[in-house]
Every structure is written in structure tokens, then in C-alpha cells.
């Protein structure tokens, strides 16, 4: 059964200051929001894809982007990492409430394990895992779109790094390109945006600078 996924692709060699390039992207990228950060460009998509394996649809979106902007290089799927403070802001709850969920002193328990702990003891989670927990226990606070599980992000990033994918589209055969277009006709479904903006959530920290 298809479900809606949101993910962000990190892109190199994409000049977001070039109006013609940006216009070309928005004219044909049916689900896309662009933003810039730290000299890189992000393209956030919302797609409908197979619940069990959205990887083909994500790779298809990356291939379609490169067919529009041949000089662009899609490097990886960005991780959407959040702290207790970030989670509290996204679900409109106090940090004390989120900490009680994390510790299991309130709520149903079994909160996702943190992905890492930074200096000062700041714990970091992968938002899609938190969102899945919210979908089960606090659906009113969860995003409508689901994020990509970490295991699938690793698979996608491995595919994106392959020589066959990074080769210039002009130098690839029709058959090679077709293998990356398995899902576009049925999976991409987005609201076009005429402005360079992102939805408030879950990528609200990725503002244009």
C-alpha cells in the first residue's frame, strides 16, 4: 500500500543563485522544495511509494533531478537529526514532557534509542524513528509524511555513490538510465512550490541563507 514519504537529497554543483537553473528544476520536479546551507543545496521531496521499500522511488527522484540539471551531483540522503529541544518544538510539548517519554516515566514507554550522544550529554535521535513512535502513541503530534528508515537510507546512499549513478547522464545508455526510473510515473506526487521555501517541518532548520 503506497504511503507518503518526505526526504531530503543533498546536492553539489547546483547554483541556486541561477534563476534559469532553479526555474528548470521547478518546472518539472513535481515534488520539490529547495534550500541552501553551508554551500550545498537541499531538495526536499514528498513522494508516494511502497511502504515496504521506497528506495526505488527515492533513487528515481534523484535520477530525475540529474536529468533536469546534468551538472548536479546528488551526494546523499540527509539525516534529519533532533534533540530533546527539537522534538519538543516540533510536537508543541515541553522539554520536560519529552524527557519523561525518553526515560519512560510517562507515556507508553519504548521510546526510540538515541542515535548518538554529543558533548555535554546531548542526545540525538533520527526524526523518522521518533515520528513512527508518535504515529503509534501520539498520532495527533506526528507528521503526516513518514521519513526513511536508517537502513534504507544506507542502501540509497550506497547506490548514489555507485559509479553507474554518478556518471554523467549524457554518457549513460538508455537502458542504464531506465533502471533508475522505475517509480517516477507512479510515485512522484507533489505540490509544486514557486518559491524557495521548505515546509515548517520536519526540515524547518534548513532555511535559505
Secondary structure as UniProt FT lines:
FT   STRAND          2..12
FT   TURN            16..17
FT   HELIX           19..28
FT   STRAND          33..37
FT   TURN            38..39
FT   STRAND          40..50
FT   HELIX           55..68
FT   TURN            70..71
FT   STRAND          73..77
FT   STRAND          81..82
FT   HELIX           84..91
FT   HELIX           95..103
FT   STRAND          116..117
FT   HELIX           119..121
FT   STRAND          123..126
FT   HELIX           127..137
FT   HELIX           139..141
FT   HELIX           150..160
FT   HELIX           163..166
FT   HELIX           169..171
FT   HELIX           174..178
FT   TURN            179..180
FT   HELIX           184..187
FT   TURN            201..205
//
